[in-house]
Amino acid sequence: MTDSDRTADPLQSALSPRGAFDPAQSADLVRRAQKGDDLALNELLERYRPRLRRIVRIRLGAKLRGRLESMDIVQETYQVAFRKIADLQVHSQASILQWLSRIAEHKITDANDYFTALRRDARREEPIDGQPGESRATDRLPDEAESPSQQLERSEIREILDGCVEQLSEAQREVVILRDYCGGEWEFVAEEMESNAHAAQELHRRAWVKLRSLAGPKLGRG
């Protein structure tokens, strides 16, 4: 599937990055941040915050989301990013978001290990006050070409799809995150999946067959 095909598909378009940033501008922000420009680093991280939060929500899953907020993981991720920005190697916009999501994944693993340890010791297990579960509202990048009702519809579709992505197999979930959430080209996706472009495309195709079967009834589409 080409980028134009992806844009034409209403469901895949709902997941794909909206209002994509100029890659050259993002790379310039990284260079300035690596030279100690905190304002540039703040601007860089802020522009990727909505997409990163959605990736974090999916990787947390419903069980961990009952324990902590996605934004807590995002904030911890950004604390690490501030310290380790020099480690970031920019090949594309997708590589920036994937770098952040890798940091976030380590934080999620740490949180999961912590709660697993608590479960092993029933005497230490106590309910966490003020943890009703985070809001289902999803961040969205505003699109000036869309009306408020269109933006709301897109947000609702995106929320449903995010929930369905959680139900995919690990490999299918990862290929969708890399391609549709991070906006990676096939070469980037294949490299991250330790595969080749053809195999990554086929995995992505099967993932979307499954996604449509899961999302269809919730969207009233069969």
Contacts in CASP RR format, 6 or more apart in sequence:
PFRMAT RR
TARGET T0000
AUTHOR 0000-0000-0000
METHOD contacts of the structure
MODEL  1
MTDSDRTADPLQSALSPRGAFDPAQSADLVRRAQKGDDLALNELLERYRP
RLRRIVRIRLGAKLRGRLESMDIVQETYQVAFRKIADLQVHSQASILQWL
SRIAEHKITDANDYFTALRRDARREEPIDGQPGESRATDRLPDEAESPSQ
QLERSEIREILDGCVEQLSEAQREVVILRDYCGGEWEFVAEEMESNAHAA
QELHRRAWVKLRSLAGPKLGRG
1 9 0 8 1.000
1 201 0 8 1.000
1 204 0 8 1.000
1 205 0 8 1.000
6 12 0 8 1.000
6 13 0 8 1.000
6 16 0 8 1.000
6 180 0 8 1.000
7 13 0 8 1.000
7 16 0 8 1.000
10 157 0 8 1.000
11 157 0 8 1.000
11 161 0 8 1.000
11 208 0 8 1.000
11 211 0 8 1.000
11 212 0 8 1.000
11 215 0 8 1.000
12 180 0 8 1.000
12 208 0 8 1.000
14 154 0 8 1.000
14 157 0 8 1.000
14 158 0 8 1.000
14 161 0 8 1.000
15 158 0 8 1.000
15 161 0 8 1.000
15 176 0 8 1.000
15 180 0 8 1.000
15 181 0 8 1.000
16 180 0 8 1.000
16 183 0 8 1.000
17 51 0 8 1.000
17 93 0 8 1.000
17 141 0 8 1.000
17 181 0 8 1.000
17 182 0 8 1.000
17 183 0 8 1.000
18 140 0 8 1.000
18 141 0 8 1.000
18 143 0 8 1.000
19 141 0 8 1.000
19 143 0 8 1.000
20 93 0 8 1.000
21 47 0 8 1.000
21 93 0 8 1.000
23 92 0 8 1.000
23 93 0 8 1.000
26 44 0 8 1.000
26 47 0 8 1.000
26 90 0 8 1.000
26 93 0 8 1.000
26 96 0 8 1.000
27 90 0 8 1.000
28 40 0 8 1.000
29 40 0 8 1.000
29 41 0 8 1.000
29 43 0 8 1.000
29 44 0 8 1.000
30 44 0 8 1.000
30 85 0 8 1.000
30 88 0 8 1.000
30 90 0 8 1.000
30 96 0 8 1.000
32 40 0 8 1.000
32 41 0 8 1.000
33 40 0 8 1.000
33 41 0 8 1.000
33 44 0 8 1.000
33 85 0 8 1.000
34 85 0 8 1.000
34 86 0 8 1.000
34 88 0 8 1.000
41 81 0 8 1.000
41 82 0 8 1.000
41 85 0 8 1.000
44 96 0 8 1.000
45 78 0 8 1.000
45 81 0 8 1.000
45 100 0 8 1.000
48 96 0 8 1.000
48 97 0 8 1.000
48 100 0 8 1.000
49 74 0 8 1.000
49 139 0 8 1.000
50 138 0 8 1.000
50 139 0 8 1.000
50 140 0 8 1.000
50 141 0 8 1.000
51 97 0 8 1.000
51 139 0 8 1.000
51 141 0 8 1.000
51 181 0 8 1.000
51 182 0 8 1.000
52 74 0 8 1.000
52 77 0 8 1.000
52 97 0 8 1.000
52 100 0 8 1.000
52 101 0 8 1.000
52 104 0 8 1.000
53 70 0 8 1.000
53 71 0 8 1.000
53 74 0 8 1.000
53 138 0 8 1.000
53 139 0 8 1.000
54 138 0 8 1.000
54 139 0 8 1.000
54 158 0 8 1.000
54 162 0 8 1.000
54 181 0 8 1.000
55 97 0 8 1.000
55 101 0 8 1.000
55 104 0 8 1.000
55 177 0 8 1.000
55 181 0 8 1.000
55 182 0 8 1.000
56 70 0 8 1.000
56 73 0 8 1.000
56 74 0 8 1.000
56 77 0 8 1.000
56 101 0 8 1.000
56 104 0 8 1.000
56 108 0 8 1.000
57 65 0 8 1.000
57 70 0 8 1.000
57 134 0 8 1.000
57 138 0 8 1.000
57 162 0 8 1.000
58 162 0 8 1.000
58 163 0 8 1.000
58 165 0 8 1.000
58 166 0 8 1.000
58 173 0 8 1.000
58 177 0 8 1.000
59 101 0 8 1.000
59 104 0 8 1.000
59 105 0 8 1.000
59 108 0 8 1.000
60 68 0 8 1.000
60 70 0 8 1.000
60 73 0 8 1.000
60 108 0 8 1.000
61 166 0 8 1.000
62 166 0 8 1.000
64 108 0 8 1.000
64 111 0 8 1.000
64 112 0 8 1.000
64 115 0 8 1.000
65 133 0 8 1.000
65 134 0 8 1.000
66 131 0 8 1.000
66 133 0 8 1.000
66 134 0 8 1.000
67 111 0 8 1.000
67 115 0 8 1.000
67 128 0 8 1.000
67 131 0 8 1.000
68 111 0 8 1.000
68 131 0 8 1.000
69 133 0 8 1.000
69 134 0 8 1.000
70 134 0 8 1.000
71 134 0 8 1.000
73 104 0 8 1.000
73 107 0 8 1.000
73 108 0 8 1.000
73 111 0 8 1.000
74 104 0 8 1.000
76 104 0 8 1.000
76 107 0 8 1.000
77 100 0 8 1.000
77 103 0 8 1.000
77 104 0 8 1.000
77 107 0 8 1.000
80 103 0 8 1.000
80 107 0 8 1.000
81 88 0 8 1.000
81 100 0 8 1.000
81 103 0 8 1.000
84 103 0 8 1.000
87 99 0 8 1.000
88 96 0 8 1.000
88 99 0 8 1.000
89 95 0 8 1.000
90 96 0 8 1.000
91 188 0 8 1.000
92 184 0 8 1.000
92 185 0 8 1.000
92 188 0 8 1.000
93 182 0 8 1.000
93 183 0 8 1.000
93 184 0 8 1.000
94 178 0 8 1.000
94 182 0 8 1.000
94 183 0 8 1.000
94 184 0 8 1.000
94 185 0 8 1.000
94 188 0 8 1.000
95 188 0 8 1.000
97 181 0 8 1.000
97 182 0 8 1.000
97 183 0 8 1.000
98 178 0 8 1.000
98 182 0 8 1.000
98 188 0 8 1.000
98 192 0 8 1.000
101 177 0 8 1.000
101 182 0 8 1.000
118 124 0 8 1.000
118 125 0 8 1.000
119 125 0 8 1.000
136 159 0 8 1.000
137 155 0 8 1.000
137 159 0 8 1.000
138 155 0 8 1.000
138 158 0 8 1.000
138 159 0 8 1.000
138 162 0 8 1.000
140 151 0 8 1.000
140 154 0 8 1.000
140 155 0 8 1.000
140 158 0 8 1.000
142 151 0 8 1.000
143 151 0 8 1.000
143 154 0 8 1.000
146 154 0 8 1.000
157 219 0 8 1.000
160 215 0 8 1.000
160 218 0 8 1.000
160 219 0 8 1.000
161 211 0 8 1.000
161 215 0 8 1.000
164 211 0 8 1.000
164 214 0 8 1.000
164 215 0 8 1.000
164 218 0 8 1.000
165 173 0 8 1.000
165 176 0 8 1.000
165 177 0 8 1.000
165 211 0 8 1.000
166 173 0 8 1.000
167 214 0 8 1.000
168 176 0 8 1.000
168 207 0 8 1.000
168 210 0 8 1.000
168 211 0 8 1.000
171 193 0 8 1.000
171 203 0 8 1.000
172 203 0 8 1.000
172 206 0 8 1.000
172 207 0 8 1.000
172 210 0 8 1.000
173 207 0 8 1.000
174 192 0 8 1.000
174 193 0 8 1.000
175 189 0 8 1.000
175 193 0 8 1.000
175 200 0 8 1.000
175 203 0 8 1.000
175 204 0 8 1.000
175 207 0 8 1.000
176 204 0 8 1.000
176 207 0 8 1.000
176 208 0 8 1.000
176 211 0 8 1.000
178 184 0 8 1.000
178 188 0 8 1.000
178 189 0 8 1.000
178 192 0 8 1.000
178 193 0 8 1.000
179 186 0 8 1.000
179 189 0 8 1.000
179 200 0 8 1.000
179 204 0 8 1.000
186 197 0 8 1.000
186 200 0 8 1.000
186 201 0 8 1.000
187 197 0 8 1.000
189 197 0 8 1.000
189 200 0 8 1.000
189 204 0 8 1.000
190 196 0 8 1.000
190 197 0 8 1.000
190 199 0 8 1.000
190 200 0 8 1.000
193 199 0 8 1.000
193 200 0 8 1.000
193 203 0 8 1.000
195 203 0 8 1.000
212 221 0 8 1.000
215 221 0 8 1.000
216 222 0 8 1.000
END
